[in-house]
Amino acid sequence: MDPKPLIRSAGAAYCFATWDRVLIEIWRLAVSAEIVAERNRIAEAFLLRSSEPVCSLSIIEPASPPPPDTARAQLATFSRDIVPRMAAAVIVPEGGGFRAAIVRGVGLTLTTLMPHRVPFKFLGSIQEAAMFLAPNLSPAAGGALGLKRAVDALRAEIGSVPATR
């Protein structure tokens, strides 16, 4: 039986969970700087609790707009202070090529301004992300398939996104 992801914080616009050695972030709608700061606190606590290197998997759903400037400052804090202490950081922008280009542009801007040893990897699907992160998972996690199942279970638990922003 696969381990279940543990939701650390969730709302209509986001979900932050931990599973095995992975911080799973699902960005659904517009988020505030306060929500991004909360994610930073969760990530920091996850790093401190883990005796093994941890990873970040950020899933940007199609209805999630680019973050406002105040939230970008918190994203920069994550990129500068937290990601360098992780084994890997993956972003999966869902919603097609143009959408992926927008998300990649925001991410690349952050990493260009603050380069570090663990750059964000932009991948086209959860499957690709799971395969990329699999070497960092514990033996009991079930590999890439275990991570994919964890994301599916998390999405089933948090339900669908409301139609309005």
MODELLER restraints for C-alpha pairs under 7 A, 6 or more apart:
rsr = mdl.restraints
at = mdl.atoms
rsr.add(forms.Gaussian(group=physical.xy_distance, feature=features.Distance(at['CA:2:A'], at['CA:141:A']), mean=6.65, stdev=0.5))
rsr.add(forms.Gaussian(group=physical.xy_distance, feature=features.Distance(at['CA:2:A'], at['CA:142:A']), mean=6.83, stdev=0.5))
rsr.add(forms.Gaussian(group=physical.xy_distance, feature=features.Distance(at['CA:2:A'], at['CA:146:A']), mean=6.20, stdev=0.5))
rsr.add(forms.Gaussian(group=physical.xy_distance, feature=features.Distance(at['CA:3:A'], at['CA:141:A']), mean=6.85, stdev=0.5))
rsr.add(forms.Gaussian(group=physical.xy_distance, feature=features.Distance(at['CA:4:A'], at['CA:19:A']), mean=6.81, stdev=0.5))
rsr.add(forms.Gaussian(group=physical.xy_distance, feature=features.Distance(at['CA:4:A'], at['CA:150:A']), mean=6.27, stdev=0.5))
rsr.add(forms.Gaussian(group=physical.xy_distance, feature=features.Distance(at['CA:5:A'], at['CA:17:A']), mean=6.17, stdev=0.5))
rsr.add(forms.Gaussian(group=physical.xy_distance, feature=features.Distance(at['CA:5:A'], at['CA:18:A']), mean=5.65, stdev=0.5))
rsr.add(forms.Gaussian(group=physical.xy_distance, feature=features.Distance(at['CA:5:A'], at['CA:19:A']), mean=4.53, stdev=0.5))
rsr.add(forms.Gaussian(group=physical.xy_distance, feature=features.Distance(at['CA:5:A'], at['CA:150:A']), mean=5.92, stdev=0.5))
rsr.add(forms.Gaussian(group=physical.xy_distance, feature=features.Distance(at['CA:5:A'], at['CA:154:A']), mean=6.42, stdev=0.5))
rsr.add(forms.Gaussian(group=physical.xy_distance, feature=features.Distance(at['CA:6:A'], at['CA:17:A']), mean=5.23, stdev=0.5))
rsr.add(forms.Gaussian(group=physical.xy_distance, feature=features.Distance(at['CA:6:A'], at['CA:18:A']), mean=5.28, stdev=0.5))
rsr.add(forms.Gaussian(group=physical.xy_distance, feature=features.Distance(at['CA:6:A'], at['CA:19:A']), mean=6.27, stdev=0.5))
rsr.add(forms.Gaussian(group=physical.xy_distance, feature=features.Distance(at['CA:7:A'], at['CA:16:A']), mean=6.00, stdev=0.5))
rsr.add(forms.Gaussian(group=physical.xy_distance, feature=features.Distance(at['CA:7:A'], at['CA:17:A']), mean=4.13, stdev=0.5))
rsr.add(forms.Gaussian(group=physical.xy_distance, feature=features.Distance(at['CA:7:A'], at['CA:18:A']), mean=6.59, stdev=0.5))
rsr.add(forms.Gaussian(group=physical.xy_distance, feature=features.Distance(at['CA:8:A'], at['CA:16:A']), mean=5.59, stdev=0.5))
rsr.add(forms.Gaussian(group=physical.xy_distance, feature=features.Distance(at['CA:8:A'], at['CA:17:A']), mean=5.05, stdev=0.5))
rsr.add(forms.Gaussian(group=physical.xy_distance, feature=features.Distance(at['CA:9:A'], at['CA:15:A']), mean=5.90, stdev=0.5))
rsr.add(forms.Gaussian(group=physical.xy_distance, feature=features.Distance(at['CA:9:A'], at['CA:16:A']), mean=5.28, stdev=0.5))
rsr.add(forms.Gaussian(group=physical.xy_distance, feature=features.Distance(at['CA:9:A'], at['CA:17:A']), mean=6.95, stdev=0.5))
rsr.add(forms.Gaussian(group=physical.xy_distance, feature=features.Distance(at['CA:10:A'], at['CA:16:A']), mean=6.14, stdev=0.5))
rsr.add(forms.Gaussian(group=physical.xy_distance, feature=features.Distance(at['CA:12:A'], at['CA:161:A']), mean=6.58, stdev=0.5))
rsr.add(forms.Gaussian(group=physical.xy_distance, feature=features.Distance(at['CA:13:A'], at['CA:27:A']), mean=6.24, stdev=0.5))
rsr.add(forms.Gaussian(group=physical.xy_distance, feature=features.Distance(at['CA:13:A'], at['CA:28:A']), mean=4.71, stdev=0.5))
rsr.add(forms.Gaussian(group=physical.xy_distance, feature=features.Distance(at['CA:13:A'], at['CA:29:A']), mean=4.32, stdev=0.5))
rsr.add(forms.Gaussian(group=physical.xy_distance, feature=features.Distance(at['CA:13:A'], at['CA:30:A']), mean=6.15, stdev=0.5))
rsr.add(forms.Gaussian(group=physical.xy_distance, feature=features.Distance(at['CA:13:A'], at['CA:31:A']), mean=6.27, stdev=0.5))
rsr.add(forms.Gaussian(group=physical.xy_distance, feature=features.Distance(at['CA:14:A'], at['CA:26:A']), mean=5.43, stdev=0.5))
rsr.add(forms.Gaussian(group=physical.xy_distance, feature=features.Distance(at['CA:14:A'], at['CA:27:A']), mean=4.62, stdev=0.5))
rsr.add(forms.Gaussian(group=physical.xy_distance, feature=features.Distance(at['CA:14:A'], at['CA:28:A']), mean=5.32, stdev=0.5))
rsr.add(forms.Gaussian(group=physical.xy_distance, feature=features.Distance(at['CA:14:A'], at['CA:29:A']), mean=6.93, stdev=0.5))
rsr.add(forms.Gaussian(group=physical.xy_distance, feature=features.Distance(at['CA:15:A'], at['CA:25:A']), mean=5.79, stdev=0.5))
rsr.add(forms.Gaussian(group=physical.xy_distance, feature=features.Distance(at['CA:15:A'], at['CA:26:A']), mean=5.09, stdev=0.5))
rsr.add(forms.Gaussian(group=physical.xy_distance, feature=features.Distance(at['CA:15:A'], at['CA:27:A']), mean=6.76, stdev=0.5))
rsr.add(forms.Gaussian(group=physical.xy_distance, feature=features.Distance(at['CA:16:A'], at['CA:24:A']), mean=5.83, stdev=0.5))
rsr.add(forms.Gaussian(group=physical.xy_distance, feature=features.Distance(at['CA:16:A'], at['CA:25:A']), mean=4.67, stdev=0.5))
rsr.add(forms.Gaussian(group=physical.xy_distance, feature=features.Distance(at['CA:16:A'], at['CA:26:A']), mean=6.52, stdev=0.5))
rsr.add(forms.Gaussian(group=physical.xy_distance, feature=features.Distance(at['CA:16:A'], at['CA:39:A']), mean=6.77, stdev=0.5))
rsr.add(forms.Gaussian(group=physical.xy_distance, feature=features.Distance(at['CA:17:A'], at['CA:23:A']), mean=5.91, stdev=0.5))
rsr.add(forms.Gaussian(group=physical.xy_distance, feature=features.Distance(at['CA:17:A'], at['CA:24:A']), mean=5.13, stdev=0.5))
rsr.add(forms.Gaussian(group=physical.xy_distance, feature=features.Distance(at['CA:17:A'], at['CA:25:A']), mean=6.49, stdev=0.5))
rsr.add(forms.Gaussian(group=physical.xy_distance, feature=features.Distance(at['CA:18:A'], at['CA:24:A']), mean=5.81, stdev=0.5))
rsr.add(forms.Gaussian(group=physical.xy_distance, feature=features.Distance(at['CA:20:A'], at['CA:137:A']), mean=6.76, stdev=0.5))
rsr.add(forms.Gaussian(group=physical.xy_distance, feature=features.Distance(at['CA:20:A'], at['CA:138:A']), mean=6.82, stdev=0.5))
rsr.add(forms.Gaussian(group=physical.xy_distance, feature=features.Distance(at['CA:20:A'], at['CA:141:A']), mean=6.39, stdev=0.5))
rsr.add(forms.Gaussian(group=physical.xy_distance, feature=features.Distance(at['CA:21:A'], at['CA:54:A']), mean=4.70, stdev=0.5))
rsr.add(forms.Gaussian(group=physical.xy_distance, feature=features.Distance(at['CA:21:A'], at['CA:55:A']), mean=6.21, stdev=0.5))
rsr.add(forms.Gaussian(group=physical.xy_distance, feature=features.Distance(at['CA:21:A'], at['CA:137:A']), mean=5.97, stdev=0.5))
rsr.add(forms.Gaussian(group=physical.xy_distance, feature=features.Distance(at['CA:22:A'], at['CA:54:A']), mean=5.67, stdev=0.5))
rsr.add(forms.Gaussian(group=physical.xy_distance, feature=features.Distance(at['CA:22:A'], at['CA:55:A']), mean=4.75, stdev=0.5))
rsr.add(forms.Gaussian(group=physical.xy_distance, feature=features.Distance(at['CA:22:A'], at['CA:56:A']), mean=5.53, stdev=0.5))
rsr.add(forms.Gaussian(group=physical.xy_distance, feature=features.Distance(at['CA:22:A'], at['CA:57:A']), mean=6.78, stdev=0.5))
rsr.add(forms.Gaussian(group=physical.xy_distance, feature=features.Distance(at['CA:23:A'], at['CA:43:A']), mean=6.87, stdev=0.5))
rsr.add(forms.Gaussian(group=physical.xy_distance, feature=features.Distance(at['CA:23:A'], at['CA:55:A']), mean=6.16, stdev=0.5))
rsr.add(forms.Gaussian(group=physical.xy_distance, feature=features.Distance(at['CA:23:A'], at['CA:56:A']), mean=4.74, stdev=0.5))
rsr.add(forms.Gaussian(group=physical.xy_distance, feature=features.Distance(at['CA:23:A'], at['CA:57:A']), mean=6.10, stdev=0.5))
rsr.add(forms.Gaussian(group=physical.xy_distance, feature=features.Distance(at['CA:24:A'], at['CA:56:A']), mean=6.13, stdev=0.5))
rsr.add(forms.Gaussian(group=physical.xy_distance, feature=features.Distance(at['CA:24:A'], at['CA:57:A']), mean=4.90, stdev=0.5))
rsr.add(forms.Gaussian(group=physical.xy_distance, feature=features.Distance(at['CA:24:A'], at['CA:58:A']), mean=6.09, stdev=0.5))
rsr.add(forms.Gaussian(group=physical.xy_distance, feature=features.Distance(at['CA:25:A'], at['CA:57:A']), mean=6.07, stdev=0.5))
rsr.add(forms.Gaussian(group=physical.xy_distance, feature=features.Distance(at['CA:25:A'], at['CA:58:A']), mean=4.63, stdev=0.5))
rsr.add(forms.Gaussian(group=physical.xy_distance, feature=features.Distance(at['CA:25:A'], at['CA:59:A']), mean=5.99, stdev=0.5))
rsr.add(forms.Gaussian(group=physical.xy_distance, feature=features.Distance(at['CA:26:A'], at['CA:58:A']), mean=6.01, stdev=0.5))
rsr.add(forms.Gaussian(group=physical.xy_distance, feature=features.Distance(at['CA:26:A'], at['CA:59:A']), mean=4.79, stdev=0.5))
rsr.add(forms.Gaussian(group=physical.xy_distance, feature=features.Distance(at['CA:26:A'], at['CA:60:A']), mean=6.14, stdev=0.5))
rsr.add(forms.Gaussian(group=physical.xy_distance, feature=features.Distance(at['CA:27:A'], at['CA:59:A']), mean=6.10, stdev=0.5))
rsr.add(forms.Gaussian(group=physical.xy_distance, feature=features.Distance(at['CA:27:A'], at['CA:60:A']), mean=4.90, stdev=0.5))
rsr.add(forms.Gaussian(group=physical.xy_distance, feature=features.Distance(at['CA:27:A'], at['CA:61:A']), mean=5.95, stdev=0.5))
rsr.add(forms.Gaussian(group=physical.xy_distance, feature=features.Distance(at['CA:27:A'], at['CA:64:A']), mean=6.13, stdev=0.5))
rsr.add(forms.Gaussian(group=physical.xy_distance, feature=features.Distance(at['CA:28:A'], at['CA:60:A']), mean=6.59, stdev=0.5))
rsr.add(forms.Gaussian(group=physical.xy_distance, feature=features.Distance(at['CA:28:A'], at['CA:61:A']), mean=5.18, stdev=0.5))
rsr.add(forms.Gaussian(group=physical.xy_distance, feature=features.Distance(at['CA:28:A'], at['CA:63:A']), mean=5.95, stdev=0.5))
rsr.add(forms.Gaussian(group=physical.xy_distance, feature=features.Distance(at['CA:28:A'], at['CA:64:A']), mean=4.86, stdev=0.5))
rsr.add(forms.Gaussian(group=physical.xy_distance, feature=features.Distance(at['CA:28:A'], at['CA:161:A']), mean=6.96, stdev=0.5))
rsr.add(forms.Gaussian(group=physical.xy_distance, feature=features.Distance(at['CA:29:A'], at['CA:63:A']), mean=5.53, stdev=0.5))
rsr.add(forms.Gaussian(group=physical.xy_distance, feature=features.Distance(at['CA:29:A'], at['CA:64:A']), mean=4.02, stdev=0.5))
rsr.add(forms.Gaussian(group=physical.xy_distance, feature=features.Distance(at['CA:29:A'], at['CA:65:A']), mean=6.47, stdev=0.5))
rsr.add(forms.Gaussian(group=physical.xy_distance, feature=features.Distance(at['CA:29:A'], at['CA:165:A']), mean=6.21, stdev=0.5))
rsr.add(forms.Gaussian(group=physical.xy_distance, feature=features.Distance(at['CA:30:A'], at['CA:64:A']), mean=5.60, stdev=0.5))
rsr.add(forms.Gaussian(group=physical.xy_distance, feature=features.Distance(at['CA:30:A'], at['CA:65:A']), mean=5.72, stdev=0.5))
rsr.add(forms.Gaussian(group=physical.xy_distance, feature=features.Distance(at['CA:30:A'], at['CA:67:A']), mean=6.75, stdev=0.5))
rsr.add(forms.Gaussian(group=physical.xy_distance, feature=features.Distance(at['CA:31:A'], at['CA:67:A']), mean=6.73, stdev=0.5))
rsr.add(forms.Gaussian(group=physical.xy_distance, feature=features.Distance(at['CA:32:A'], at['CA:71:A']), mean=5.73, stdev=0.5))
rsr.add(forms.Gaussian(group=physical.xy_distance, feature=features.Distance(at['CA:33:A'], at['CA:70:A']), mean=5.40, stdev=0.5))
rsr.add(forms.Gaussian(group=physical.xy_distance, feature=features.Distance(at['CA:33:A'], at['CA:71:A']), mean=3.85, stdev=0.5))
rsr.add(forms.Gaussian(group=physical.xy_distance, feature=features.Distance(at['CA:33:A'], at['CA:74:A']), mean=6.25, stdev=0.5))
rsr.add(forms.Gaussian(group=physical.xy_distance, feature=features.Distance(at['CA:36:A'], at['CA:71:A']), mean=6.25, stdev=0.5))
rsr.add(forms.Gaussian(group=physical.xy_distance, feature=features.Distance(at['CA:36:A'], at['CA:74:A']), mean=5.93, stdev=0.5))
rsr.add(forms.Gaussian(group=physical.xy_distance, feature=features.Distance(at['CA:36:A'], at['CA:75:A']), mean=6.74, stdev=0.5))
rsr.add(forms.Gaussian(group=physical.xy_distance, feature=features.Distance(at['CA:37:A'], at['CA:74:A']), mean=5.80, stdev=0.5))
rsr.add(forms.Gaussian(group=physical.xy_distance, feature=features.Distance(at['CA:40:A'], at['CA:78:A']), mean=6.06, stdev=0.5))
rsr.add(forms.Gaussian(group=physical.xy_distance, feature=features.Distance(at['CA:44:A'], at['CA:82:A']), mean=6.83, stdev=0.5))
rsr.add(forms.Gaussian(group=physical.xy_distance, feature=features.Distance(at['CA:47:A'], at['CA:54:A']), mean=6.69, stdev=0.5))
rsr.add(forms.Gaussian(group=physical.xy_distance, feature=features.Distance(at['CA:53:A'], at['CA:86:A']), mean=5.97, stdev=0.5))
rsr.add(forms.Gaussian(group=physical.xy_distance, feature=features.Distance(at['CA:53:A'], at['CA:87:A']), mean=5.51, stdev=0.5))
rsr.add(forms.Gaussian(group=physical.xy_distance, feature=features.Distance(at['CA:54:A'], at['CA:86:A']), mean=5.30, stdev=0.5))
rsr.add(forms.Gaussian(group=physical.xy_distance, feature=features.Distance(at['CA:54:A'], at['CA:87:A']), mean=5.68, stdev=0.5))
rsr.add(forms.Gaussian(group=physical.xy_distance, feature=features.Distance(at['CA:55:A'], at['CA:86:A']), mean=5.49, stdev=0.5))
rsr.add(forms.Gaussian(group=physical.xy_distance, feature=features.Distance(at['CA:55:A'], at['CA:87:A']), mean=5.46, stdev=0.5))
rsr.add(forms.Gaussian(group=physical.xy_distance, feature=features.Distance(at['CA:55:A'], at['CA:88:A']), mean=4.85, stdev=0.5))
rsr.add(forms.Gaussian(group=physical.xy_distance, feature=features.Distance(at['CA:55:A'], at['CA:89:A']), mean=5.63, stdev=0.5))
rsr.add(forms.Gaussian(group=physical.xy_distance, feature=features.Distance(at['CA:56:A'], at['CA:88:A']), mean=6.45, stdev=0.5))
rsr.add(forms.Gaussian(group=physical.xy_distance, feature=features.Distance(at['CA:56:A'], at['CA:89:A']), mean=4.59, stdev=0.5))
rsr.add(forms.Gaussian(group=physical.xy_distance, feature=features.Distance(at['CA:56:A'], at['CA:90:A']), mean=6.04, stdev=0.5))
rsr.add(forms.Gaussian(group=physical.xy_distance, feature=features.Distance(at['CA:57:A'], at['CA:89:A']), mean=6.13, stdev=0.5))
rsr.add(forms.Gaussian(group=physical.xy_distance, feature=features.Distance(at['CA:57:A'], at['CA:90:A']), mean=4.91, stdev=0.5))
rsr.add(forms.Gaussian(group=physical.xy_distance, feature=features.Distance(at['CA:57:A'], at['CA:91:A']), mean=5.99, stdev=0.5))
rsr.add(forms.Gaussian(group=physical.xy_distance, feature=features.Distance(at['CA:58:A'], at['CA:90:A']), mean=6.12, stdev=0.5))
rsr.add(forms.Gaussian(group=physical.xy_distance, feature=features.Distance(at['CA:58:A'], at['CA:91:A']), mean=4.67, stdev=0.5))
rsr.add(forms.Gaussian(group=physical.xy_distance, feature=features.Distance(at['CA:58:A'], at['CA:92:A']), mean=6.13, stdev=0.5))
rsr.add(forms.Gaussian(group=physical.xy_distance, feature=features.Distance(at['CA:59:A'], at['CA:91:A']), mean=5.97, stdev=0.5))
rsr.add(forms.Gaussian(group=physical.xy_distance, feature=features.Distance(at['CA:59:A'], at['CA:92:A']), mean=4.85, stdev=0.5))
rsr.add(forms.Gaussian(group=physical.xy_distance, feature=features.Distance(at['CA:59:A'], at['CA:93:A']), mean=6.11, stdev=0.5))
rsr.add(forms.Gaussian(group=physical.xy_distance, feature=features.Distance(at['CA:60:A'], at['CA:92:A']), mean=6.07, stdev=0.5))
rsr.add(forms.Gaussian(group=physical.xy_distance, feature=features.Distance(at['CA:60:A'], at['CA:93:A']), mean=4.73, stdev=0.5))
rsr.add(forms.Gaussian(group=physical.xy_distance, feature=features.Distance(at['CA:60:A'], at['CA:94:A']), mean=5.88, stdev=0.5))
rsr.add(forms.Gaussian(group=physical.xy_distance, feature=features.Distance(at['CA:61:A'], at['CA:93:A']), mean=6.50, stdev=0.5))
rsr.add(forms.Gaussian(group=physical.xy_distance, feature=features.Distance(at['CA:61:A'], at['CA:94:A']), mean=5.14, stdev=0.5))
rsr.add(forms.Gaussian(group=physical.xy_distance, feature=features.Distance(at['CA:61:A'], at['CA:95:A']), mean=6.85, stdev=0.5))
rsr.add(forms.Gaussian(group=physical.xy_distance, feature=features.Distance(at['CA:62:A'], at['CA:94:A']), mean=5.45, stdev=0.5))
rsr.add(forms.Gaussian(group=physical.xy_distance, feature=features.Distance(at['CA:62:A'], at['CA:95:A']), mean=4.68, stdev=0.5))
rsr.add(forms.Gaussian(group=physical.xy_distance, feature=features.Distance(at['CA:76:A'], at['CA:110:A']), mean=6.01, stdev=0.5))
rsr.add(forms.Gaussian(group=physical.xy_distance, feature=features.Distance(at['CA:79:A'], at['CA:110:A']), mean=6.96, stdev=0.5))
rsr.add(forms.Gaussian(group=physical.xy_distance, feature=features.Distance(at['CA:79:A'], at['CA:111:A']), mean=6.86, stdev=0.5))
rsr.add(forms.Gaussian(group=physical.xy_distance, feature=features.Distance(at['CA:80:A'], at['CA:114:A']), mean=6.04, stdev=0.5))
rsr.add(forms.Gaussian(group=physical.xy_distance, feature=features.Distance(at['CA:83:A'], at['CA:89:A']), mean=6.76, stdev=0.5))
rsr.add(forms.Gaussian(group=physical.xy_distance, feature=features.Distance(at['CA:83:A'], at['CA:118:A']), mean=6.51, stdev=0.5))
rsr.add(forms.Gaussian(group=physical.xy_distance, feature=features.Distance(at['CA:84:A'], at['CA:116:A']), mean=6.03, stdev=0.5))
rsr.add(forms.Gaussian(group=physical.xy_distance, feature=features.Distance(at['CA:84:A'], at['CA:117:A']), mean=5.94, stdev=0.5))
rsr.add(forms.Gaussian(group=physical.xy_distance, feature=features.Distance(at['CA:84:A'], at['CA:118:A']), mean=5.37, stdev=0.5))
rsr.add(forms.Gaussian(group=physical.xy_distance, feature=features.Distance(at['CA:88:A'], at['CA:118:A']), mean=6.11, stdev=0.5))
rsr.add(forms.Gaussian(group=physical.xy_distance, feature=features.Distance(at['CA:89:A'], at['CA:118:A']), mean=6.99, stdev=0.5))
rsr.add(forms.Gaussian(group=physical.xy_distance, feature=features.Distance(at['CA:89:A'], at['CA:119:A']), mean=6.96, stdev=0.5))
rsr.add(forms.Gaussian(group=physical.xy_distance, feature=features.Distance(at['CA:89:A'], at['CA:120:A']), mean=5.00, stdev=0.5))
rsr.add(forms.Gaussian(group=physical.xy_distance, feature=features.Distance(at['CA:89:A'], at['CA:121:A']), mean=6.24, stdev=0.5))
rsr.add(forms.Gaussian(group=physical.xy_distance, feature=features.Distance(at['CA:90:A'], at['CA:120:A']), mean=5.49, stdev=0.5))
rsr.add(forms.Gaussian(group=physical.xy_distance, feature=features.Distance(at['CA:90:A'], at['CA:121:A']), mean=4.74, stdev=0.5))
rsr.add(forms.Gaussian(group=physical.xy_distance, feature=features.Distance(at['CA:90:A'], at['CA:122:A']), mean=5.90, stdev=0.5))
rsr.add(forms.Gaussian(group=physical.xy_distance, feature=features.Distance(at['CA:90:A'], at['CA:129:A']), mean=6.63, stdev=0.5))
rsr.add(forms.Gaussian(group=physical.xy_distance, feature=features.Distance(at['CA:91:A'], at['CA:120:A']), mean=6.72, stdev=0.5))
rsr.add(forms.Gaussian(group=physical.xy_distance, feature=features.Distance(at['CA:91:A'], at['CA:121:A']), mean=6.17, stdev=0.5))
rsr.add(forms.Gaussian(group=physical.xy_distance, feature=features.Distance(at['CA:91:A'], at['CA:122:A']), mean=4.93, stdev=0.5))
rsr.add(forms.Gaussian(group=physical.xy_distance, feature=features.Distance(at['CA:91:A'], at['CA:123:A']), mean=6.34, stdev=0.5))
rsr.add(forms.Gaussian(group=physical.xy_distance, feature=features.Distance(at['CA:92:A'], at['CA:122:A']), mean=5.96, stdev=0.5))
rsr.add(forms.Gaussian(group=physical.xy_distance, feature=features.Distance(at['CA:92:A'], at['CA:123:A']), mean=5.25, stdev=0.5))
rsr.add(forms.Gaussian(group=physical.xy_distance, feature=features.Distance(at['CA:92:A'], at['CA:124:A']), mean=5.83, stdev=0.5))
rsr.add(forms.Gaussian(group=physical.xy_distance, feature=features.Distance(at['CA:92:A'], at['CA:125:A']), mean=6.00, stdev=0.5))
rsr.add(forms.Gaussian(group=physical.xy_distance, feature=features.Distance(at['CA:92:A'], at['CA:126:A']), mean=6.72, stdev=0.5))
rsr.add(forms.Gaussian(group=physical.xy_distance, feature=features.Distance(at['CA:93:A'], at['CA:100:A']), mean=5.05, stdev=0.5))
rsr.add(forms.Gaussian(group=physical.xy_distance, feature=features.Distance(at['CA:93:A'], at['CA:103:A']), mean=6.32, stdev=0.5))
rsr.add(forms.Gaussian(group=physical.xy_distance, feature=features.Distance(at['CA:93:A'], at['CA:124:A']), mean=6.81, stdev=0.5))
rsr.add(forms.Gaussian(group=physical.xy_distance, feature=features.Distance(at['CA:94:A'], at['CA:100:A']), mean=6.71, stdev=0.5))
rsr.add(forms.Gaussian(group=physical.xy_distance, feature=features.Distance(at['CA:104:A'], at['CA:122:A']), mean=6.91, stdev=0.5))
rsr.add(forms.Gaussian(group=physical.xy_distance, feature=features.Distance(at['CA:111:A'], at['CA:119:A']), mean=6.67, stdev=0.5))
rsr.add(forms.Gaussian(group=physical.xy_distance, feature=features.Distance(at['CA:123:A'], at['CA:129:A']), mean=6.12, stdev=0.5))
rsr.add(forms.Gaussian(group=physical.xy_distance, feature=features.Distance(at['CA:126:A'], at['CA:148:A']), mean=6.69, stdev=0.5))
rsr.add(forms.Gaussian(group=physical.xy_distance, feature=features.Distance(at['CA:127:A'], at['CA:148:A']), mean=6.56, stdev=0.5))
rsr.add(forms.Gaussian(group=physical.xy_distance, feature=features.Distance(at['CA:130:A'], at['CA:144:A']), mean=4.53, stdev=0.5))
rsr.add(forms.Gaussian(group=physical.xy_distance, feature=features.Distance(at['CA:130:A'], at['CA:147:A']), mean=5.84, stdev=0.5))
rsr.add(forms.Gaussian(group=physical.xy_distance, feature=features.Distance(at['CA:130:A'], at['CA:148:A']), mean=6.14, stdev=0.5))
rsr.add(forms.Gaussian(group=physical.xy_distance, feature=features.Distance(at['CA:131:A'], at['CA:144:A']), mean=4.96, stdev=0.5))
rsr.add(forms.Gaussian(group=physical.xy_distance, feature=features.Distance(at['CA:134:A'], at['CA:143:A']), mean=5.07, stdev=0.5))
rsr.add(forms.Gaussian(group=physical.xy_distance, feature=features.Distance(at['CA:134:A'], at['CA:144:A']), mean=4.99, stdev=0.5))
rsr.add(forms.Gaussian(group=physical.xy_distance, feature=features.Distance(at['CA:137:A'], at['CA:143:A']), mean=6.48, stdev=0.5))
